[in-house]
Structures are given as structure tokens and as C-alpha cells.
């Protein structure tokens, strides 16, 4: 004797209880979903590094540490950090200029007795240290040394309170 075959009950997967169809629901939710994606992308974009802003952190903590050591070893013979970071100092005078113009000047002119003596990465480290002392935050990536990248970064006032 065979077991009785049970008939499967057909389930309507195209509508919810009350007659609302999946299409109707999706159509109603579409503006909400699109708005959520747009909002999420704006939030994500704000947390990503903005390569055109020093306030977004265009150099790394590691560069700052190496730059401090290099500044003490190579620059302190002739310079004090305040020359670059104090009120009316070098970086304040450079506001509105590209980071490339500052990098290129330091690279081509320093140290005065041996211009361009250091490796470009060492100049980037020193510049990162000076920028951090000036008040700019470190980020997750190293300051690049190529002209194209550094020309996109404009020197602005740091995000600090006071002088």
C-alpha cells in the first residue's frame, strides 16, 4: 500500500497579506533606498581622505616620526621649528599655495650648503613633521612625492584653536 500523496499548497509569493504586491512595495521603497544609498555615499566620502585638503590627513604618523628625527638631525643646525609654524611664519605665508611649491622649494634649496642632498622621501617626512607641528592631522597614507599629487593639495589654515 502506498502512502497518500500530499498536495502542496500553492503559495503566492507575489503579494503580502492584505493584497500589497512585492512590486508595489519595492516601488514605494525605491526613493527611501536611493536616498539611503546617497546619504551613505556622502558619509563615506567624508570619511575618505580628501587629497586636496591638508585637514583630511595627507601624511602618516610614521612620516611625522621619521620627519621629526630628520628635522632634528638635518635642519636644527640652521632652523627652529617655530620659523615654520609660528604666527607669521613660513607655512602661514604659504597659505593658498600648493603643497608642491613648498615641497619643491625645500627639496631644491635645503639644506643651503647641500641643496637636494636628502632623498625626496626624507623631504616629505620633514614636511610632514612641520605640517603636524603646525596643526594638521596625520592620516592613513604617506604624503606622496610626485608633483601631480602635491599640486592638488592647497595649503590652508590648520584646524587648530588659538595661535
Secondary structure, DSSP 4 states (H G I P E B T S, - for coil): -PPPPPPPPP--TTB-TTS-BHHHHHHHHHHHHHHHHHHHHHHHHHHS--TTBGGG--SBHHHHHHHHHHIIIIITTT--THHHHSTTSHHHHTTTSBHHHHHHHHHHH-STTSTT-S-HHHHHHHHHHHHHHHTPPPBSSPPP--HHHHHTPBP---S-S--
